[in-house]
Amino acid sequence: MSFLKKFFGGGADQGAAAEKTEQPVEYKGYQITPCPIAEGGQFRISARIDGNVNGEAKSHTLIRADVLRDQNEAVEASIGKAKQMIDQMGDMIF
């Protein structure tokens, strides 16, 4: 059975297989790195938010339940959701 999964693509690590590294985006003193997660032919909205709080480097990983079919749309949505979170929470993200 394992052979068939690998042959038809079911045996690969679907979460990491199709991910590509995106360029970080600066927003209000934070750095947003979109990193949509490939899942079953779709892409889950995800981004890493980096910032400095009181001189200390902090990082937060945002993962949403939303999935999109197109990776470029998922990248843009990931950036948008990260910006929204920054606007709403600021340094409380960390």
C-alpha positions as CSV (number, residue, x, y, z in Angstrom):
1,M,0.0,0.0,0.0
2,S,2.9,2.3,0.8
3,F,4.2,1.9,-2.8
4,L,0.8,3.1,-4.2
5,K,0.8,6.1,-1.9
6,K,4.3,7.1,-3.1
7,F,3.4,6.4,-6.7
8,F,0.3,8.6,-6.6
9,G,1.8,11.3,-4.4
10,G,0.2,10.4,-1.1
11,G,3.4,9.3,0.6
12,A,5.2,12.7,0.5
13,D,5.2,15.1,3.4
14,Q,2.4,17.3,2.1
15,G,2.9,20.1,4.6
16,A,6.5,20.9,3.5
17,A,6.7,19.5,-0.1
18,A,5.4,22.5,-2.1
19,E,6.4,25.3,0.2
20,K,8.7,28.0,-1.2
21,T,10.6,30.7,0.6
22,E,9.0,34.1,0.2
23,Q,10.6,37.5,0.6
24,P,9.9,39.3,4.0
25,V,7.7,42.4,4.0
26,E,8.3,45.4,6.4
27,Y,5.2,46.7,8.1
28,K,5.0,49.2,11.0
29,G,8.4,48.1,12.3
30,Y,7.7,44.4,12.0
31,Q,8.9,41.9,9.4
32,I,6.3,39.6,7.9
33,T,7.5,36.4,6.1
34,P,4.6,34.7,4.3
35,C,4.9,30.9,4.4
36,P,1.7,29.2,3.2
37,I,1.5,25.6,4.1
38,A,0.8,23.1,1.2
39,E,-2.1,20.7,2.2
40,G,-3.8,18.4,-0.3
41,G,-3.5,20.7,-3.3
42,Q,-4.3,23.8,-1.4
43,F,-2.4,26.3,0.7
44,R,-3.1,27.2,4.3
45,I,-2.6,30.8,5.3
46,S,0.5,31.1,7.4
47,A,3.2,33.8,8.1
48,R,6.0,34.5,10.6
49,I,6.0,37.9,12.3
50,D,9.3,39.1,13.6
51,G,9.9,42.2,15.7
52,N,11.8,43.7,18.6
53,V,10.2,44.3,22.0
54,N,12.3,46.2,24.6
55,G,15.4,45.4,22.6
56,E,14.7,41.6,22.4
57,A,14.1,39.9,19.1
58,K,10.7,38.1,19.1
59,S,8.9,35.9,16.6
60,H,5.3,34.7,16.2
61,T,4.0,32.1,13.8
62,L,0.5,32.8,12.5
63,I,-1.4,29.8,11.1
64,R,-5.1,30.2,10.0
65,A,-7.7,27.6,9.2
66,D,-8.3,29.3,5.8
67,V,-7.0,27.5,2.7
68,L,-6.8,28.7,-0.9
69,R,-6.1,26.9,-4.1
70,D,-3.5,29.4,-5.5
71,Q,-0.2,29.7,-3.8
72,N,0.2,33.4,-4.8
73,E,-3.2,34.2,-3.4
74,A,-2.2,32.4,-0.2
75,V,0.9,34.5,0.1
76,E,-1.0,37.7,-0.3
77,A,-3.7,36.6,2.2
78,S,-1.0,35.6,4.6
79,I,0.5,39.0,4.5
80,G,-2.9,40.6,4.8
81,K,-3.8,38.6,7.9
82,A,-0.4,39.3,9.5
83,K,-0.9,43.1,8.9
84,Q,-4.4,42.8,10.5
85,M,-3.0,41.0,13.5
86,I,-0.2,43.7,13.9
87,D,-2.8,46.5,13.7
88,Q,-5.0,44.8,16.3
89,M,-2.5,43.5,18.8
90,G,0.9,45.3,18.2
91,D,3.6,44.0,20.6
92,M,1.0,41.9,22.4
93,I,1.4,39.4,19.5
94,F,4.5,38.1,21.3
